[in-house]
Amino acid sequence: MSLSPGYFVLNHATVASSQSLLAQLWKEYALSDSRYLTSDFFMLSVESITVFLWGPLCLANAIAIARNSPARHALRIIACVAHLYGVALYYATSQCEFYFTGRSHSRPEFVYFWVYYVGFNLPWVIVPALLLVDSVKTVTRAMRALDKADATLSSHRLRTNSDLSRSQLEPKKTK
């Protein structure tokens, strides 16, 4: 959920009674996942991790991308896996609770379930998955090129060392 997780983390206890614009947006989204109105410990935890860890990590990655830093792909891989894991936990905890207790946190109407609950979270699956695949391919190509260069250098070193050894073994000619 991207409706300012920081607002939710700081105001989770008062969202239900607040009339501010962000509180109203969270209350509307809570029609698709009521855990946001109950200060659910999982929601508070996952949104806090998003605000305090993944947000700064994504900012560091954006800076690394802007500076064309070699660390950009490592940072991107970590951020993408984190987002995918968070979405998996988000859906898994809700589905497990429904399966084991019969309690659903989402209203069944099309707009609340498919548009809000599924649709609003879908970008947090699609975008990280695409970026993760791209970075893994890039890192794989780079490692393949590095392995090839390393093999070439090792072969060159062996030939050079072999030539040096032979020249040291040959008797020196005197005039």
Phi, psi and omega per residue, in radians:
M1 nan 2.201 -3.038
S2 -1.854 0.233 3.114
L3 -1.384 1.214 3.101
S4 0.885 1.345 3.102
P5 -0.997 -0.532 3.125
G6 -1.070 -0.699 3.104
Y7 -1.083 -0.790 -3.136
F8 -1.090 -0.775 -3.120
V9 -1.056 -0.767 -3.092
L10 -1.363 -0.437 -3.023
N11 -2.155 0.319 -3.035
H12 -0.967 -0.590 -3.087
A13 -1.294 -0.347 -3.073
T14 -2.049 0.051 -3.103
V15 -0.983 -0.784 -3.071
A16 -1.060 -0.570 -3.089
S17 -1.757 -0.141 -3.079
S18 -1.393 2.622 3.112
Q19 -1.909 0.116 -3.133
S20 -1.158 2.809 -3.115
L21 -1.018 -0.845 -3.125
L22 -1.121 -0.650 3.093
A23 -1.123 -0.695 3.112
Q24 -1.106 -0.693 3.100
L25 -1.135 -0.744 3.101
W26 -1.122 -0.681 3.118
K27 -1.141 -0.668 3.088
E28 -1.132 -0.798 3.113
Y29 -1.114 -0.565 -3.134
A30 -1.111 -0.264 3.033
L31 -1.152 -0.390 3.081
S32 -1.689 -0.329 3.110
D33 -2.672 1.676 -3.031
S34 -1.179 -0.187 3.131
R35 -1.055 -0.399 3.133
Y36 -1.264 -0.321 3.130
L37 -1.711 -0.077 -3.067
T38 -1.943 0.177 -3.066
S39 0.916 0.716 3.107
D40 -0.940 2.310 -3.066
F41 -1.093 -0.650 3.112
F42 -1.119 -0.832 -3.103
M43 -1.082 -0.736 3.119
L44 -1.106 -0.715 3.133
S45 -1.158 -0.876 -3.076
V46 -1.167 -0.647 3.109
E47 -1.253 -0.595 3.072
S48 -1.144 -0.743 3.088
I49 -1.079 -0.708 3.115
T50 -1.065 -0.795 -3.090
V51 -1.215 -0.844 -2.963
F52 -1.598 -0.344 3.120
L53 -1.995 -1.006 -3.021
W54 -1.257 -0.579 3.079
G55 -1.042 -0.959 3.090
P56 -1.074 -0.622 3.095
L57 -1.096 -0.749 3.117
C58 -1.150 -0.647 3.067
L59 -1.121 -0.779 3.095
A60 -1.063 -0.677 3.113
N61 -1.166 -0.714 3.102
A62 -1.066 -0.719 3.093
I63 -1.138 -0.754 3.124
A64 -1.082 -0.692 3.106
I65 -1.148 -0.788 -3.130
A66 -1.078 -0.588 -3.132
R67 -1.610 0.037 -3.110
N68 0.978 0.670 -3.121
S69 -1.238 2.494 3.068
P70 -1.083 -0.347 -3.129
A71 -1.366 -0.146 -3.030
R72 -1.029 -0.674 -3.111
H73 -1.291 -0.643 3.083
A74 -1.119 -0.790 3.115
L75 -1.109 -0.709 3.139
R76 -1.133 -0.736 3.126
I77 -1.065 -0.790 3.131
I78 -1.078 -0.818 -3.117
A79 -1.116 -0.733 -3.130
C80 -1.146 -0.790 3.112
V81 -1.089 -0.699 3.123
A82 -1.068 -0.790 3.138
H83 -1.139 -0.771 3.136
L84 -1.105 -0.700 3.107
Y85 -1.140 -0.741 3.111
G86 -1.069 -0.755 3.116
V87 -1.157 -0.707 3.110
A88 -1.057 -0.782 3.110
L89 -1.147 -0.683 3.135
Y90 -0.993 -0.889 -3.134
Y91 -1.288 -0.684 -3.086
A92 -1.110 -0.762 -3.129
T93 -1.119 -0.681 3.120
S94 -1.169 -0.791 -3.116
Q95 -1.194 -0.666 3.093
C96 -1.104 -0.761 3.131
E97 -1.103 -0.705 3.098
F98 -1.122 -0.767 -3.108
Y99 -1.128 -0.782 -3.044
F100 -1.506 -0.478 -3.095
T101 -2.056 -0.240 -3.089
G102 1.379 0.066 -3.104
R103 -1.576 2.089 3.103
S104 -1.804 2.405 3.120
H105 -1.672 -0.078 -3.102
S106 -1.994 2.446 3.056
R107 -1.270 2.633 -3.051
P108 -1.406 -0.228 -3.099
E109 -1.046 2.563 -3.076
F110 -0.884 -0.890 -3.053
V111 -1.101 -0.687 -3.093
Y112 -1.341 -0.679 -3.129
F113 -1.439 -1.004 -3.009
W114 -1.371 -0.681 -3.107
V115 -1.424 -0.923 -3.080
Y116 -1.351 -1.065 -2.990
Y117 -1.161 -0.804 -3.130
V118 -1.552 -0.936 -3.018
G119 -1.105 -0.762 -3.132
F120 -1.191 -0.405 3.134
N121 -1.664 -0.256 -3.124
L122 -1.026 -0.698 3.093
P123 -1.030 -0.505 3.135
W124 -1.322 -0.066 3.020
V125 -1.847 -0.877 -3.028
I126 -1.153 -0.904 -3.076
V127 -1.101 -0.888 3.109
P128 -1.076 -0.637 3.134
A129 -1.108 -0.782 3.125
L130 -1.134 -0.769 3.128
L131 -1.151 -0.647 3.115
L132 -1.111 -0.805 3.117
V133 -1.051 -0.779 3.139
D134 -1.061 -0.802 -3.118
S135 -1.196 -0.680 3.107
V136 -1.103 -0.735 3.091
K137 -1.087 -0.760 -3.130
T138 -1.111 -0.806 3.137
V139 -1.134 -0.689 3.118
T140 -1.090 -0.792 3.097
R141 -1.072 -0.742 -3.132
A142 -1.123 -0.742 3.137
M143 -1.173 -0.654 3.086
R144 -1.087 -0.770 3.118
A145 -1.133 -0.703 3.113
L146 -1.131 -0.747 3.099
D147 -1.073 -0.717 3.121
K148 -1.124 -0.771 3.122
A149 -1.133 -0.690 3.123
D150 -1.124 -0.718 3.116
A151 -1.124 -0.715 3.122
T152 -1.114 -0.778 3.129
L153 -1.146 -0.703 3.114
S154 -1.094 -0.746 3.109
S155 -1.088 -0.747 3.131
H156 -1.110 -0.752 3.121
R157 -1.071 -0.727 3.133
L158 -1.090 -0.791 3.120
R159 -1.107 -0.762 -3.125
T160 -1.125 -0.797 3.113
N161 -1.134 -0.635 3.116
S162 -1.155 -0.740 3.109
D163 -1.122 -0.691 3.126
L164 -1.148 -0.728 -3.134
S165 -1.097 -0.756 3.136
R166 -1.119 -0.711 -3.113
S167 -1.210 -0.482 3.102
Q168 -1.346 -0.486 -3.133
L169 -1.409 -0.496 -3.124
E170 -1.225 2.379 3.109
P171 -1.149 2.534 -3.137
K172 -1.428 2.387 3.128
K173 -1.480 2.341 3.102
T174 -1.909 2.659 -3.109
K175 -1.633 nan nan
